[in-house]
């Protein structure tokens, strides 16, 4: 049963970044806040080859929306059948009948309904008995805050700028999987993270960050790349070394790796000795970057 005033804020909300957080704060001034989101990403239906990576898993999106002020999160399955609804069907069936909206807040680029025929302007002029607020997602510098922009920052390695727009560190989550175990052999045992195919992985390089497993958080040096110093062909790997920790058994446990700062590019070394010298320096640099 809907309360007298229900403000529905609509979006994909991938990352629940600064712009999304402002939407939620504004929504709270209009009553009970319902965040309406969709899964999978609509692009996966319309143009699967252009499906974007995701900044956070769906369950984390829900958690962050609730932390950001949503009283309820409604995640609708974005299916071809759902995509075929007309704009008026979306308004009548979802916003009015299902959610009881008395106010709706969307970003200025919001589209909805079959072939994206509905726009934020259409929503504002539909006269269906609820108020509509359209807001641009901007930051202080005037540039747009968008999940797309944040993805580009991360894949370029600019995790510090991404942190500013997300208001938290970008992170990856996944089970610790068995790798080549070379780190263990050379004195730097790493947690090799198994990742979802849609994970947004930062650019190859060495990062300072944090490794969390079962509620325990360690300062970490993180490597992303293909380990070019060693022979063989391998895919990109995300490996985290918990600084100054020994004897950790993390296999099969879910790990969270947060990226604080990029320390350097991935390099190919002429043998093990120069690599070990650099790894020791990387650990010192990571400690300094983390104030550890």
GIFENMO-V390210 format. One record per residue. RES is the residue in one letter. NEAR is the number of other C-alpha atoms within 10 Angstrom. Layout:
res->{RES | RES}
near->{NEAR | NEAR}
This chain:
res->{X | X | X | X | X | X | X | X | X | X | X | X | X | X | X | X | X | X | X | X | X | X | X | X | X | X | X | X | X | X | X | X | X | X | X | X | X | X | X | X | X | X | X | X | X | X | X | X | X | X | X | X | X | X | X | X | X | X | X | X | X | X | X | X | X | X | X | X | X | X | X | X | X | X | X | X | X | X | X | X | X | X | X | X | X | X | X | X | X | X | X | X | X | X | X | X | X | X | X | X | X | X | X | X | X | X | X | X | X | X | X | X | X | X | X | X | X | X | X | X | X | X | X | X | X | X | X | X | X | X | X | X | X | X | X | X | X | X | X | X | X | X | X | X | X | X | X | X | X | X | X | X | X | X | X | X | X | X | X | X | X | X | X | X | X | X | X | X | X | X | X | X | X | X | X | X | X | X | X | X | X | X | X | X | X | X | X | X | X | X | X | X | X | X | X | X | X | X | X | X | X | X | X | X | X | X | X | X | X | X | X | X | X | X | X | X | X | X | X | X | X | X | X | X | X | X | X | X | X | X | X | X | X | X | X | X | X | X | X | X | X | X | X | X | X | X | X | X | X | X | X | X | X | X | X | X | X | X | X | X | X | X | X | X | X | X | X | X | X | X | X | X | X | X | X | X | X | X | X | X | X | X | X | X | X | X | X | X | X | X | X | X}
near->{6 | 12 | 12 | 11 | 15 | 22 | 30 | 30 | 27 | 21 | 18 | 18 | 24 | 24 | 25 | 28 | 24 | 20 | 21 | 26 | 20 | 16 | 25 | 25 | 14 | 18 | 25 | 18 | 10 | 17 | 17 | 21 | 26 | 26 | 25 | 21 | 23 | 18 | 13 | 16 | 19 | 18 | 13 | 15 | 15 | 14 | 9 | 11 | 9 | 10 | 15 | 17 | 17 | 19 | 26 | 21 | 15 | 18 | 8 | 14 | 20 | 22 | 13 | 19 | 25 | 17 | 12 | 17 | 19 | 24 | 15 | 15 | 18 | 14 | 16 | 13 | 15 | 17 | 16 | 12 | 9 | 14 | 19 | 15 | 17 | 17 | 21 | 18 | 15 | 19 | 21 | 15 | 13 | 15 | 22 | 16 | 12 | 12 | 20 | 21 | 27 | 22 | 21 | 22 | 25 | 24 | 18 | 14 | 12 | 17 | 19 | 20 | 18 | 18 | 13 | 14 | 11 | 18 | 17 | 19 | 15 | 14 | 24 | 17 | 11 | 14 | 10 | 15 | 10 | 18 | 17 | 22 | 18 | 17 | 17 | 13 | 19 | 14 | 14 | 7 | 6 | 8 | 10 | 14 | 19 | 21 | 24 | 14 | 13 | 24 | 23 | 16 | 19 | 21 | 14 | 13 | 24 | 19 | 27 | 18 | 16 | 23 | 21 | 14 | 23 | 23 | 14 | 16 | 20 | 26 | 21 | 23 | 20 | 17 | 19 | 23 | 15 | 14 | 14 | 8 | 13 | 12 | 15 | 12 | 9 | 10 | 10 | 21 | 21 | 25 | 28 | 25 | 25 | 20 | 17 | 14 | 9 | 13 | 17 | 21 | 23 | 24 | 20 | 21 | 18 | 27 | 29 | 28 | 26 | 24 | 27 | 17 | 16 | 10 | 9 | 8 | 14 | 19 | 24 | 29 | 29 | 28 | 25 | 19 | 19 | 17 | 18 | 13 | 14 | 14 | 7 | 8 | 9 | 11 | 8 | 13 | 18 | 23 | 24 | 30 | 24 | 23 | 20 | 10 | 12 | 12 | 6 | 10 | 10 | 17 | 14 | 13 | 15 | 16 | 25 | 20 | 27 | 23 | 27 | 24 | 20 | 23 | 18 | 14 | 15 | 17 | 15 | 12 | 15 | 10 | 10 | 12 | 10 | 11 | 15 | 15 | 10 | 14 | 15 | 12 | 12 | 19 | 22 | 15 | 16 | 26 | 17 | 11 | 16 | 14 | 8 | 11}
